[in-house]
Amino acid sequence: MTALQNLDSIRHFQSLCDACQTLASRYHGPADLRLYADGYLHALRRTAVLDPLSQRRLEEVVDRWILDPSSFVGPGDNFSTLYETGRN
């Protein structure tokens, strides 16, 4: 298993997790979350904030995490409403 060891990587992972959870709570689906994560990771690559090894590990962890529906909670902290399209 790939673990994040760099403190900056951990901070970026947490920031990405928080942003994706906010998007999921606003009824954004997996494709939207993937697009957001890809953009975030691309920006990190372009700015070279992380060393190449830390960047690669972060990308691997995000790839696994974002595909796991148990990583997110739906609107109203309800798993059953995750990714529902019914917006009022």
BELMOLIN-V283338 format. One record per residue. RES is the residue in three letters. PHI is phi as a letter, one per 40 degrees, with the letter a starting at -180 (none if undefined). PSI is psi in whole degrees, 0 to 359 (none if undefined). Layout:
res = {RES & RES}
phi = {PHI & PHI}
psi = {PSI & PSI}
//
This chain:
res = {MET & THR & ALA & LEU & GLN & ASN & LEU & ASP & SER & ILE & ARG & HIS & PHE & GLN & SER & LEU & CYS & ASP & ALA & CYS & GLN & THR & LEU & ALA & SER & ARG & TYR & HIS & GLY & PRO & ALA & ASP & LEU & ARG & LEU & TYR & ALA & ASP & GLY & TYR & LEU & HIS & ALA & LEU & ARG & ARG & THR & ALA & VAL & LEU & ASP & PRO & LEU & SER & GLN & ARG & ARG & LEU & GLU & GLU & VAL & VAL & ASP & ARG & TRP & ILE & LEU & ASP & PRO & SER & SER & PHE & VAL & GLY & PRO & GLY & ASP & ASN & PHE & SER & THR & LEU & TYR & GLU & THR & GLY & ARG & ASN}
phi = {none & c & b & c & b & c & c & c & c & c & c & c & c & c & c & c & d & c & c & c & c & c & c & c & c & b & g & c & c & d & c & c & c & c & c & c & c & c & c & c & c & c & c & c & c & c & c & f & c & b & c & d & c & c & c & c & c & c & c & c & c & c & d & c & c & c & c & c & d & c & c & b & b & c & d & g & f & b & c & c & c & c & g & c & c & c & c & c}
psi = {139 & 126 & 146 & 128 & 337 & 129 & 322 & 323 & 318 & 318 & 317 & 322 & 316 & 319 & 316 & 318 & 313 & 316 & 318 & 324 & 321 & 316 & 317 & 324 & 347 & 24 & 25 & 138 & 182 & 323 & 320 & 319 & 319 & 317 & 316 & 313 & 318 & 318 & 318 & 313 & 324 & 317 & 320 & 319 & 315 & 326 & 350 & 41 & 323 & 152 & 158 & 321 & 315 & 321 & 313 & 317 & 317 & 315 & 321 & 317 & 317 & 319 & 315 & 317 & 316 & 336 & 351 & 107 & 337 & 355 & 345 & 156 & 139 & 176 & 140 & 23 & 35 & 119 & 330 & 343 & 3 & 127 & 16 & 147 & 357 & 95 & 136 & none}
//
